[in-house]
Amino acid sequence: MRTDDFDYDLPDELIAQAPAEPRDSCRLLVLHREDGSVEHRHFFDIGEYLEPGDLVVVNHTRVMPARLVGHKTTGALCETLLLRRCEDKDALGHVWECLVSPGKRLKPGARIEYRAGGALAPKESPVVLTAEVLDFVEDSRGGRLVRFEPAEGLTLDEAIHRAGHVPLPPYITSYEGDPEKYQTVYAMSEEHSAAAPTAGLHFTPELIERLRAQGIGWEEVELEVGIDTFRLVEEDDPTQHVMHTERYHVPQRVVDAVHATKAAGHRVVAIGTTSVRSLESAYDPAAPAWKLPVVARGFEQAADSAAVTGVGDIVVRENATTNLYLMPGSSFHVVDAMVTNFHVPRSTLMMLVSAFATREQIMGAYQQAIEQRYRFFSFGDAMLIL
């Protein structure tokens, strides 16, 4: 297996620069793993592929205004992307792990000022936030530890909101619409992520209500999307790539819902790769098995409907961290189906979806999507893998 195995050519005009309107009007490619067949639908059709008793699990994280553009005390323009609070470095939460640009010029000791309104703010706008680069982050290109100090009378969060912007991915170059379109409609109120769980952007409140009325369960986990969203695999051998850790939360109610769904022979449908990684990270191979699923649909079926003893189960994870790296050869213990967007070539996300289906199925589906002029990446169309 080589990183090149997950590369493909994409015309620039297929990179979506704005979300579909309404959200659920985007296209939906349905990939059936059992025979590799593909259907071309729309996202509002997704209920036709779900059954009463299935469980949908989403990541309800909210994106921070994590993009800060300011000036060094020398006057040079620079950019900081907030990734993760480092409570172990500072009890007040003022130290963050960040990506910085230009990286070569932002060495330990560099000081930065950020004005209200961000990069385009006039010079007379007040400085609401200052920062000092403390150190490099190991195994990270452009990674720094940065200490922030808000202006007098402001909390750090207030200062970040006055100076910061929602950080759209670099391949979105012309979007000037509502930044709330880069948040899911079910996002929590607290802001923890540096990027959106984009597979969830396609849901509308009306679609969610239709699914609930159909008898489909709905539960929420959180994974705080961090640095690996912005990093491609640069090693020729993808097994040499190092995944950074991200914080995640899988509460008791989700564990209970997964147990009930599996016991009844229904499917757990993860919305997005971050939901997949949350659920699979919460699987403990050493935990006593609560009950093994009794399902058909091409999977081995238990001899009867009684509980089967064994080991391995999903468990509660609160304020945990994961660097789970799923690639072809990895096993999935919780997730039975997933919704995902079309991902950047040579990314860990391409490897994850290729592990859930097969590389050949995914590359074939992507080729069909290109031929059918699907829209790719964060604001693009969706894929349902069954």
C-alpha positions as a printed Julia matrix, in Angstrom:
386×3 Matrix{Float64}:
   0.0     0.0     0.0
   1.32    3.4    -1.06
   0.03    6.92   -0.5
  -0.19    7.28   -4.28
  -2.9     4.59   -4.21
  -5.24    7.23   -2.77
  -4.5     9.96   -5.29
  -6.78   11.08   -8.13
  -7.07   13.95  -10.6
  -9.83   16.47   -9.9
 -10.72   19.39  -12.19
 -10.57   22.65  -10.22
 -14.08   23.61  -11.27
 -15.48   20.65   -9.28
 -14.22   22.06   -5.96
 -17.35   23.52   -4.4
 -17.0    27.2    -3.46
 -20.38   27.56   -1.76
 -22.86   25.21   -0.07
 -25.96   23.87   -1.77
 -29.12   25.84   -1.1
 -31.15   24.44    0.55
 -28.61   22.28    2.32
 -30.29   18.94    1.58
 -30.6    19.62   -2.16
 -27.02   18.51   -2.77
 -26.38   15.28   -4.65
 -25.92   11.95   -2.91
 -23.88    9.08   -4.33
 -24.99    5.8    -2.75
 -22.34    3.07   -2.7
 -23.45   -0.48   -1.88
 -20.47   -2.38   -0.47
 -22.03   -5.79   -1.02
 -21.84   -5.62   -4.81
 -20.08   -2.3    -5.47
 -23.1    -0.81   -7.23
 -23.65    2.95   -7.25
 -26.8     5.07   -7.33
 -27.08    8.82   -7.97
 -29.65   10.56   -5.79
 -30.09   13.73   -3.71
 -29.44   14.1    -0.02
 -33.12   14.62    0.79
 -33.62   11.02   -0.42
 -31.47    9.57    2.38
 -34.49    8.37    4.36
 -35.22    5.84    1.6
 -32.03    4.0     2.58
 -32.66    4.0     6.32
 -35.1     1.85    8.24
 -37.05    2.29   11.48
 -34.74    1.28   14.3
 -31.54    2.44   12.58
 -29.47    4.9    14.61
 -27.92    8.05   13.12
 -24.94    9.41   15.06
 -23.64   12.92   14.33
 -20.78   15.06   15.59
 -22.33   18.2    17.06
 -19.11   20.17   17.5
 -19.15   23.87   16.61
 -16.39   25.68   14.73
 -14.52   28.46   16.52
 -13.66   31.78   14.86
 -10.21   30.23   14.89
  -8.55   32.17   12.06
  -6.69   35.17   13.44
  -4.87   37.53   11.08
  -2.66   40.13   12.72
   0.64   41.91   12.54
   3.96   41.25   14.2
   5.36   44.14   16.18
   7.64   44.66   13.15
   4.53   45.32   11.04
   4.65   42.07    9.03
   1.33   40.38    8.33
   0.88   36.9     9.86
  -1.85   34.35   10.4
  -2.64   32.1    13.34
  -5.05   29.15   13.33
  -6.24   28.04   16.76
  -6.27   24.27   17.14
  -6.37   23.24   20.79
  -6.29   24.78   24.25
  -3.37   23.45   26.27
  -4.74   23.4    29.8
  -1.66   21.49   30.9
   0.45   24.52   29.95
  -1.71   27.22   31.51
  -4.56   26.89   34.0
  -6.33   29.93   32.5
  -6.48   28.33   29.06
  -4.51   31.14   27.41
  -1.96   28.81   25.77
  -3.01   27.2    22.5
  -1.53   24.85   19.97
  -1.71   26.71   16.67
  -0.7    26.62   13.04
   1.12   29.79   12.04
   2.07   31.39    8.74
   4.66   32.35    7.67
   6.16   29.66    9.86
   9.82   30.52    9.27
   9.33   34.03   10.62
   7.27   33.17   13.69
   9.85   31.78   16.05
   9.7    31.65   19.86
   9.61   35.17   21.21
   7.7    36.67   18.29
   4.81   38.94   19.34
   1.61   39.54   17.38
  -1.23   42.06   17.67
  -4.79   41.41   16.47
  -7.33   44.19   15.91
 -11.1    44.1    16.18
 -12.49   43.11   12.79
  -9.48   41.07   11.77
  -7.1    41.54    8.87
  -9.18   44.14    7.02
  -9.78   46.31   10.06
  -8.59   49.92    9.74
  -5.48   50.9    11.65
  -7.53   52.92   14.12
  -9.37   49.76   15.22
  -8.38   48.81   18.76
  -5.99   45.96   19.47
  -8.15   43.4    21.26
  -5.69   40.53   21.5
  -1.93   40.05   21.71
   0.08   36.85   21.42
   3.57   35.56   22.06
   5.0    32.48   20.35
   6.35   30.23   23.1
   7.74   27.16   21.37
   7.6    24.83   18.39
   5.23   21.84   18.38
   7.06   18.6    17.71
   6.11   16.61   14.58
   4.15   19.55   13.22
   4.93   21.79   10.26
   3.96   25.3    11.21
   2.84   24.19   14.68
   3.49   26.51   17.62
   2.56   26.93   21.24
   1.19   30.46   21.58
   0.14   32.43   24.67
  -2.73   34.89   24.12
  -3.67   37.87   26.26
  -6.96   39.76   25.76
  -7.19   43.52   26.02
  -8.23   44.95   29.36
 -11.92   44.44   30.02
 -12.28   41.43   27.68
 -12.2    37.72   28.29
 -10.06   35.66   25.95
 -13.12   34.21   24.22
 -14.57   37.71   23.73
 -11.31   38.92   22.21
 -11.08   35.92   19.88
 -14.63   36.58   18.66
 -13.84   40.23   17.96
 -10.65   39.48   16.04
 -11.27   36.04   14.57
 -13.06   34.52   11.6
 -14.43   31.06   10.88
 -11.54   29.3     9.09
 -12.73   28.03    5.73
 -10.41   25.47    4.09
  -7.78   26.97    1.75
  -9.39   25.45   -1.35
 -12.5    27.59   -0.74
 -11.26   30.85   -2.22
 -14.32   32.89   -3.18
 -17.04   32.33   -0.55
 -18.4    35.55    0.94
 -21.7    34.22    2.27
 -23.01   33.57    5.75
 -20.29   31.87    7.86
 -23.09   30.02    9.69
 -23.41   27.89    6.54
 -20.09   26.31    7.65
 -21.83   25.11   10.84
 -24.25   22.2    11.1
 -27.83   23.07   12.05
 -27.47   20.9    15.17
 -24.11   22.31   16.33
 -23.78   22.81   20.07
 -23.43   26.31   21.51
 -19.85   25.92   22.75
 -17.11   26.26   20.14
 -14.34   23.68   20.17
 -13.29   22.86   16.6
 -10.96   24.32   13.99
 -13.06   22.91   11.12
 -16.6    21.71   10.53
 -17.72   18.06   10.43
 -18.75   18.69    6.86
 -20.83   15.56    6.18
 -23.38   17.02    8.59
 -23.73   20.28    6.68
 -26.34   18.67    4.42
 -28.98   18.23    7.13
 -31.88   20.64    7.57
 -34.2    20.78   10.6
 -37.02   19.54    8.38
 -35.03   16.53    7.17
 -34.07   15.62   10.73
 -37.72   15.73   11.77
 -38.71   13.51    8.84
 -36.11   10.93    9.85
 -37.29   10.98   13.47
 -40.89   10.55   12.32
 -39.71    7.58   10.26
 -38.58    5.88   13.47
 -34.86    6.5    13.02
 -32.84    7.22   16.15
 -30.64   10.3    16.52
 -27.69   10.67   18.87
 -24.77   13.09   19.14
 -21.09   12.68   19.94
 -18.36   15.3    19.82
 -14.92   15.18   18.28
 -13.01   18.47   18.35
 -11.7    18.66   14.79
  -8.03   19.57   14.83
  -4.76   19.58   12.96
  -5.11   16.49   10.75
  -7.98   18.1     8.87
  -5.32   20.41    7.39
  -2.57   17.86    6.79
  -2.1    15.52    3.85
  -0.08   12.32    4.02
   3.33   13.28    2.69
   5.12   10.01    3.4
   5.25    7.51    0.52
   4.31    4.79    2.99
   1.04    5.89    4.67
   1.71    3.7     7.7
   4.52    6.12    8.59
   2.13    9.06    8.89
   1.61   10.29   12.46
  -1.94   11.23   13.45
  -2.22   14.0    16.01
  -4.59   13.58   18.92
  -8.06   15.1    19.04
 -10.38   15.32   22.01
 -13.67   13.44   21.83
 -16.71   12.61   23.92
 -19.05    9.59   23.69
 -21.64    9.84   26.49
 -23.6     7.06   28.17
 -26.77    7.78   26.2
 -24.91    7.05   22.93
 -23.52    3.78   24.32
 -27.03    2.76   25.42
 -28.48    3.67   22.02
 -25.81    1.67   20.17
 -26.48   -1.34   22.41
 -30.23   -1.17   21.79
 -29.77   -0.7    18.04
 -27.35   -3.6    17.66
 -29.42   -5.91   19.85
 -32.47   -5.29   17.65
 -30.51   -6.07   14.48
 -30.44   -2.51   13.15
 -27.6    -0.34   11.88
 -25.47    2.41   13.36
 -25.11    5.09   10.67
 -22.25    7.52   11.35
 -22.49   10.99    9.8
 -18.97   11.93    8.81
 -15.51   10.57    9.44
 -15.29   12.37   12.79
 -18.35   10.49   14.05
 -16.8     7.27   12.75
 -13.55    7.94   14.59
 -15.42    8.84   17.78
 -17.47    5.65   17.8
 -14.61    3.37   16.81
 -12.26    5.04   19.31
 -14.81    4.31   22.02
 -14.69    0.6    21.21
 -12.71   -1.27   23.87
 -11.59   -4.74   22.71
 -11.03   -5.79   26.32
 -14.45   -4.74   27.63
 -16.96   -7.5    28.39
 -19.37   -7.73   25.48
 -22.81   -6.44   26.36
 -24.54   -8.26   23.53
 -23.33   -9.11   20.05
 -25.56   -7.89   17.22
 -27.91  -10.3    15.53
 -27.97   -8.96   11.98
 -28.31  -10.4     8.53
 -27.52   -8.06    5.6
 -24.47  -10.02    4.51
 -23.01  -10.31    8.01
 -22.63  -13.5    10.01
 -25.78  -14.11   12.04
 -25.84  -15.47   15.58
 -27.41  -18.88   16.07
 -30.31  -17.39   18.01
 -31.42  -14.07   19.43
 -30.01  -14.67   22.9
 -27.13  -12.63   24.2
 -23.77  -14.0    23.12
 -20.95  -13.73   25.61
 -17.53  -12.48   24.57
 -15.28   -9.47   24.77
 -15.24   -6.12   23.03
 -17.78   -3.32   23.42
 -18.31    0.4    22.99
 -17.77    2.24   26.28
 -18.27    5.76   27.59
 -15.5     8.22   26.74
 -15.6    11.67   28.28
 -12.86   14.21   27.65
 -10.75   11.48   26.04
  -8.2    11.8    23.26
  -7.76    9.73   20.13
  -5.22    9.39   17.34
  -7.06    6.49   15.71
  -5.83    6.02   12.15
  -8.16    3.88   10.03
  -6.8     2.56    6.74
  -7.33   -0.55    4.59
  -6.92   -3.54    6.87
  -8.5    -1.79    9.87
 -11.59   -3.27   11.51
 -14.86   -1.47   12.25
 -16.68   -2.67   15.36
 -19.49   -0.14   15.81
 -20.31    1.6    12.53
 -22.45   -0.22    9.95
 -22.95    2.59    7.41
 -21.66    6.11    6.97
 -22.33    9.4     5.26
 -19.25   11.26    4.1
 -18.19   13.99    1.68
 -15.72   13.59   -1.19
 -12.25   14.0     0.27
  -8.95   15.55   -0.71
  -6.55   13.16   -2.51
  -3.82   11.53   -0.42
  -5.61   12.31    2.84
  -6.19   10.11    5.87
  -9.91   10.52    5.15
  -9.49    8.84    1.76
  -7.84    5.96    3.59
 -10.62    5.76    6.17
 -13.41    5.44    3.61
 -11.28    2.96    1.63
 -11.01    0.88    4.79
 -14.77    0.91    5.29
 -15.48   -0.13    1.69
 -12.52   -1.13   -0.46
  -9.99    1.06   -2.21
 -11.25   -0.18   -5.57
 -14.88    0.63   -4.71
 -14.0     4.11   -3.46
 -11.77    5.01   -6.4
 -14.41    3.73   -8.82
 -17.13    5.75   -7.07
 -14.95    8.88   -7.16
 -14.38    8.42  -10.87
 -18.12    8.18  -11.44
 -18.63   11.29   -9.31
 -16.13   13.22  -11.44
 -17.77   12.03  -14.66
 -21.2    13.01  -13.27
 -19.86   16.45  -12.24
 -20.4    16.09   -8.5
 -19.15   18.92   -6.29
 -16.19   17.98   -4.08
 -14.79   18.72   -0.6
 -16.25   20.68    2.34
 -19.12   22.51    0.58
 -19.6    19.7    -1.91
 -21.92   16.73   -2.36
 -22.22   13.63   -0.2
 -21.75    9.88   -0.34
 -23.69    7.23    1.56
 -21.76    3.99    2.05
 -24.01    1.05    2.93
